């Protein structure tokens, strides 16, 4: 008979909640948590040019401290189901692993903290000296517009003030207990475009080719050394991720060429300083009569570093007690919804081993799911004592 954490993870995997579809995952959690005494709210947010997204907020207990578990039930597409050893939405348990899309990222993490909270409340009762909440979105793998960022604001308007948060993202590179994420680098995406004059290849004097200009701009970005990193963060890096001309013809000089880039920045930079640096670098390139345009996407995020010793120490001790490992305090990797939560309370991330996330045959070790639930429960016991 599977444990509580494994059962919840399996049931969540069976909900095909590919972004932005709810897929039954939030309804499942609503029934599970409401049955244990949580007050559960379902909130749908909308915005221009993005899909509507369903979210869940659940809370139990009263007063301070107010601790929140955060995560997302939406998953990336499974790809071709025939490429998987087991159906990606079946939740098959085989050879000690639970297979399925979201097993690691991050239905397994949600299952572990749900099992931990239910077990803890079952023993301590609802008068445990504080409040536990769940903040669950269906928009983390998508635009991240109608999910956590708006749910946090909604919760604040309802009078909720959080003291600390754990996001259950898969943070461990090799083994459970390897790392706790105490910060993240920021992310800034941008587009640079060059406009010239379209014309015939045989008559270049009647045209103005934007491609050589774009090449010079890309070279300037590629040569840019933003910083050397520091004690807590690796160096900031800029990567050109796409070049688009949209010209299938061999005898036409195009009118426009565009490149897209993404920067992962450490705490040496604010977004405003970074945008200014990029703009200054690009504008310094001699483009002659070509026209330059620079645009930055609105989904940018600042870097952050959590310094709450109570939160970090309690989680670190729980990890060590259950795994025998002293976790590294890490800021590596990509972004997560912690970038929004850090504006409301101290936040760290700790979850499963991330080696199979977004891959075919995504899977989590059954033993790790149970151990992660034990870590979360031990943390709650310590935090509320």
Secondary structure, 3 states (H helix, E strand, C coil): CCCHHHHHHHHHHCCCCECCCCCCHHHHHHHHHHCCCCEEEEEEEEECCEEEEEEEEEEEECCCCEEEEEEECCECCCCCHHHCCCCCCCCCEECCEEECCCCCCCHHHHHHHHHHHHHHHHHHCCCCCCEEEEEEECCCCCCCCCCHHHHHHHHHHCCCCCCEEEECCCCECCCCCCEEECEECEEEEEEEEEECECEEHHHHHHCECHHHHHHHHHHHHHCCCCCCCCCCCCCCEEEEEEEECCCCCCCEECCEEEEEEEEEECCCCCHHHHHHHHHHHHHCCCCCCCEEEEEECCCCECCEECCCHHHHHHHHHHHHHHHCCCCEEECCCCCCCHHHHCCCCEEEECCCECCCCCCCCCEEEHHHHHHHHHHHHHHHHHHCC
